[in-house]
Amino acid sequence: MAITLNNGFQMPIIGLGVWRMEKKAIKDLIIESIKIGFRHFDCASDYKNEAEVGEALCEAIKTGLVKREELFITTKLWNTDHGHVVEACKKSLKKLQLDYLDLYLVHFPISIRHTGIGATGSPLDEDGVLDIETNISLETTWHAMEDLVSLGLVRSIGISNYDIFLTRDCLAHSKIKPAVNQIETHPYFQRESLVKFCQKHGICVTAHTPLGGADANTKRFGTVSCLDDPILKG
């Protein structure tokens, strides 16, 4: 099943995220996932495994397991590259061995000191706090994201971890509306107001932790998975 984004492109409603996947296991996991029907894969520069994902996708396409046009590949701009959007996107494309991305997201609404194209991590200043770039606005970053569409590098652009106010601001200065806002939302943290706001303005909400994060669930709610909740177990 797929949902139609606000620009007309189709996005499979279930995707496989590669966060925390071990590099040596990714290839087999992605190949097997494609075999059982997965077509949407969610990546990020910060996950440090785009190259391994690219190897798996390349093999799957070359062997005829799947066609490129059947896949929906998402990756994300890291915080240190807000002032180098086009270059960062091209580097991700090279690692993923793709000519275009189906979806490119601003991973977090914060720009921090640039340390090299595609470099990850969160550099600190002399006081030990995030070294924030004060001369790069989210508006500037978003307009650079829009350029990616014009250049044909990306089909859809979106945001991630944006609250209502930041989403509203993005809409106010956008020529191309964000197609997606990827956030934490699950039965224990439903974020109804934000979800409704996005839906009202034609932004698809995707959940990066639809059953909650295991660590957070244990600490906050005393259960590893929503599926273990006594209400569901009856």
C-alpha positions as a Python dict, from the first residue, in 0.01 Angstrom:
ca = {
    (1, 'M'): (0, 0, 0),
    (2, 'A'): (110, 355, -68),
    (3, 'I'): (8, 708, 15),
    (4, 'T'): (5, 992, -236),
    (5, 'L'): (225, 1281, -127),
    (6, 'N'): (132, 1644, -187),
    (7, 'N'): (338, 1649, -507),
    (8, 'G'): (169, 1343, -656),
    (9, 'F'): (443, 1088, -590),
    (10, 'Q'): (353, 761, -420),
    (11, 'M'): (525, 659, -96),
    (12, 'P'): (490, 306, 48),
    (13, 'I'): (328, 339, 390),
    (14, 'I'): (567, 93, 556),
    (15, 'G'): (941, 136, 534),
    (16, 'L'): (1247, -31, 681),
    (17, 'G'): (1473, 202, 879),
    (18, 'V'): (1843, 121, 881),
    (19, 'W'): (1934, 310, 1199),
    (20, 'R'): (2159, 103, 1427),
    (21, 'M'): (2191, -175, 1171),
    (22, 'E'): (2534, -335, 1174),
    (23, 'K'): (2721, -268, 851),
    (24, 'K'): (2809, -634, 797),
    (25, 'A'): (2443, -736, 828),
    (26, 'I'): (2282, -467, 614),
    (27, 'K'): (2329, -629, 274),
    (28, 'D'): (2155, -954, 363),
    (29, 'L'): (1884, -773, 559),
    (30, 'I'): (1795, -544, 269),
    (31, 'I'): (1802, -822, 11),
    (32, 'E'): (1575, -1039, 225),
    (33, 'S'): (1349, -741, 297),
    (34, 'I'): (1305, -677, -74),
    (35, 'K'): (1226, -1045, -128),
    (36, 'I'): (940, -1030, 124),
    (37, 'G'): (798, -711, -20),
    (38, 'F'): (968, -406, 134),
    (39, 'R'): (1019, -122, -114),
    (40, 'H'): (1071, 179, 114),
    (41, 'F'): (1407, 214, 290),
    (42, 'D'): (1480, 496, 534),
    (43, 'C'): (1844, 602, 560),
    (44, 'A'): (2045, 898, 687),
    (45, 'S'): (2394, 1035, 657),
    (46, 'D'): (2419, 1018, 1036),
    (47, 'Y'): (2352, 643, 1038),
    (48, 'K'): (2697, 597, 882),
    (49, 'N'): (2587, 307, 663),
    (50, 'E'): (2470, 462, 336),
    (51, 'A'): (2754, 293, 143),
    (52, 'E'): (2649, -51, 266),
    (53, 'V'): (2286, 22, 181),
    (54, 'G'): (2399, 132, -164),
    (55, 'E'): (2583, -195, -223),
    (56, 'A'): (2271, -392, -135),
    (57, 'L'): (2044, -181, -354),
    (58, 'C'): (2288, -202, -644),
    (59, 'E'): (2300, -581, -622),
    (60, 'A'): (1922, -608, -594),
    (61, 'I'): (1874, -397, -905),
    (62, 'K'): (2151, -559, -1110),
    (63, 'T'): (2026, -911, -1038),
    (64, 'G'): (1672, -819, -1138),
    (65, 'L'): (1529, -866, -790),
    (66, 'V'): (1372, -521, -810),
    (67, 'K'): (1365, -222, -1045),
    (68, 'R'): (1485, 119, -931),
    (69, 'E'): (1145, 274, -1003),
    (70, 'E'): (985, 23, -766),
    (71, 'L'): (1196, 144, -474),
    (72, 'F'): (1140, 446, -252),
    (73, 'I'): (1465, 561, -94),
    (74, 'T'): (1477, 821, 182),
    (75, 'T'): (1786, 974, 335),
    (76, 'K'): (1855, 1280, 547),
    (77, 'L'): (2066, 1595, 566),
    (78, 'W'): (2280, 1606, 879),
    (79, 'N'): (2304, 1911, 1106),
    (80, 'T'): (2659, 2003, 1002),
    (81, 'D'): (2563, 2032, 634),
    (82, 'H'): (2281, 2287, 650),
    (83, 'G'): (2501, 2531, 459),
    (84, 'H'): (2610, 2267, 204),
    (85, 'V'): (2283, 2101, 105),
    (86, 'V'): (2353, 2024, -260),
    (87, 'E'): (2699, 1886, -191),
    (88, 'A'): (2574, 1671, 98),
    (89, 'C'): (2292, 1531, -113),
    (90, 'K'): (2530, 1443, -395),
    (91, 'K'): (2759, 1264, -150),
    (92, 'S'): (2467, 1058, -18),
    (93, 'L'): (2363, 975, -374),
    (94, 'K'): (2715, 855, -451),
    (95, 'K'): (2723, 632, -144),
    (96, 'L'): (2377, 494, -218),
    (97, 'Q'): (2473, 442, -586),
    (98, 'L'): (2161, 625, -702),
    (99, 'D'): (2086, 896, -958),
    (100, 'Y'): (1807, 1048, -751),
    (101, 'L'): (1641, 1024, -410),
    (102, 'D'): (1272, 971, -365),
    (103, 'L'): (1274, 1172, -42),
    (104, 'Y'): (1534, 1391, 127),
    (105, 'L'): (1468, 1517, 479),
    (106, 'V'): (1622, 1783, 700),
    (107, 'H'): (1712, 1546, 984),
    (108, 'F'): (1690, 1800, 1268),
    (109, 'P'): (1593, 2169, 1275),
    (110, 'I'): (1934, 2288, 1388),
    (111, 'S'): (2250, 2392, 1208),
    (112, 'I'): (2582, 2325, 1378),
    (113, 'R'): (2941, 2390, 1279),
    (114, 'H'): (3038, 2238, 945),
    (115, 'T'): (3313, 1978, 971),
    (116, 'G'): (3324, 1848, 614),
    (117, 'I'): (3073, 1735, 352),
    (118, 'G'): (2892, 1428, 477),
    (119, 'A'): (3071, 1434, 811),
    (120, 'T'): (2851, 1347, 1106),
    (121, 'G'): (2872, 1398, 1477),
    (122, 'S'): (2786, 1704, 1684),
    (123, 'P'): (3083, 1938, 1734),
    (124, 'L'): (3095, 2133, 2058),
    (125, 'D'): (3222, 2483, 2131),
    (126, 'E'): (3473, 2581, 2399),
    (127, 'D'): (3199, 2567, 2663),
    (128, 'G'): (3110, 2209, 2579),
    (129, 'V'): (2775, 2285, 2419),
    (130, 'L'): (2663, 2241, 2058),
    (131, 'D'): (2854, 2475, 1829),
    (132, 'I'): (2551, 2627, 1658),
    (133, 'E'): (2583, 2806, 1323),
    (134, 'T'): (2403, 3136, 1376),
    (135, 'N'): (2446, 3255, 1017),
    (136, 'I'): (2248, 2972, 856),
    (137, 'S'): (1873, 2991, 901),
    (138, 'L'): (1626, 2709, 854),
    (139, 'E'): (1473, 2918, 576),
    (140, 'T'): (1805, 2928, 391),
    (141, 'T'): (1843, 2554, 432),
    (142, 'W'): (1491, 2491, 305),
    (143, 'H'): (1543, 2699, -9),
    (144, 'A'): (1855, 2493, -79),
    (145, 'M'): (1643, 2179, -36),
    (146, 'E'): (1403, 2321, -295),
    (147, 'D'): (1697, 2362, -533),
    (148, 'L'): (1754, 1986, -516),
    (149, 'V'): (1415, 1931, -675),
    (150, 'S'): (1493, 2180, -953),
    (151, 'L'): (1824, 2002, -1015),
    (152, 'G'): (1651, 1664, -1046),
    (153, 'L'): (1848, 1515, -759),
    (154, 'V'): (1543, 1465, -538),
    (155, 'R'): (1177, 1403, -610),
    (156, 'S'): (1033, 1499, -273),
    (157, 'I'): (1169, 1702, 17),
    (158, 'G'): (1061, 1706, 377),
    (159, 'I'): (1144, 1772, 738),
    (160, 'S'): (1210, 1562, 1045),
    (161, 'N'): (1171, 1629, 1416),
    (162, 'Y'): (995, 1961, 1351),
    (163, 'D'): (730, 2075, 1601),
    (164, 'I'): (415, 2270, 1507),
    (165, 'F'): (584, 2609, 1520),
    (166, 'L'): (883, 2511, 1308),
    (167, 'T'): (655, 2333, 1061),
    (168, 'R'): (439, 2645, 1037),
    (169, 'D'): (748, 2857, 971),
    (170, 'C'): (864, 2618, 700),
    (171, 'L'): (526, 2641, 528),
    (172, 'A'): (536, 3020, 548),
    (173, 'H'): (862, 3057, 357),
    (174, 'S'): (842, 2755, 127),
    (175, 'K'): (797, 2754, -248),
    (176, 'I'): (777, 2375, -233),
    (177, 'K'): (585, 2251, 69),
    (178, 'P'): (743, 1974, 273),
    (179, 'A'): (594, 1645, 161),
    (180, 'V'): (672, 1466, 488),
    (181, 'N'): (743, 1538, 853),
    (182, 'Q'): (911, 1238, 1014),
    (183, 'I'): (865, 1247, 1391),
    (184, 'E'): (849, 1028, 1697),
    (185, 'T'): (488, 924, 1735),
    (186, 'H'): (341, 603, 1874),
    (187, 'P'): (62, 492, 2112),
    (188, 'Y'): (255, 621, 2416),
    (189, 'F'): (342, 955, 2253),
    (190, 'Q'): (70, 1036, 2004),
    (191, 'R'): (135, 1408, 1937),
    (192, 'E'): (-218, 1455, 1815),
    (193, 'S'): (-196, 1832, 1765),
    (194, 'L'): (116, 1811, 1549),
    (195, 'V'): (-20, 1521, 1345),
    (196, 'K'): (-348, 1703, 1280),
    (197, 'F'): (-165, 2023, 1187),
    (198, 'C'): (49, 1841, 932),
    (199, 'Q'): (-247, 1657, 785),
    (200, 'K'): (-445, 1981, 759),
    (201, 'H'): (-165, 2133, 552),
    (202, 'G'): (-106, 1832, 328),
    (203, 'I'): (209, 1708, 498),
    (204, 'C'): (235, 1332, 542),
    (205, 'V'): (345, 1226, 890),
    (206, 'T'): (577, 931, 915),
    (207, 'A'): (677, 771, 1246),
    (208, 'H'): (1041, 679, 1297),
    (209, 'T'): (947, 481, 1609),
    (210, 'P'): (589, 358, 1550),
    (211, 'L'): (609, 118, 1845),
    (212, 'G'): (827, 345, 2056),
    (213, 'G'): (1199, 319, 2119),
    (214, 'A'): (1292, 22, 2334),
    (215, 'D'): (1512, 224, 2570),
    (216, 'A'): (1258, 502, 2614),
    (217, 'N'): (971, 260, 2656),
    (218, 'T'): (1147, 77, 2936),
    (219, 'K'): (1251, 393, 3120),
    (220, 'R'): (925, 583, 3083),
    (221, 'F'): (654, 321, 3054),
    (222, 'G'): (797, 0, 3202),
    (223, 'T'): (757, -201, 2883),
    (224, 'V'): (982, -273, 2586),
    (225, 'S'): (707, -264, 2323),
    (226, 'C'): (361, -119, 2291),
    (227, 'L'): (259, -469, 2186),
    (228, 'D'): (335, -588, 2541),
    (229, 'D'): (95, -339, 2694),
    (230, 'P'): (-162, -511, 2921),
    (231, 'I'): (-445, -328, 2743),
    (232, 'L'): (-358, -500, 2415),
    (233, 'K'): (-293, -834, 2580),
    (234, 'G'): (-634, -820, 2744),
}
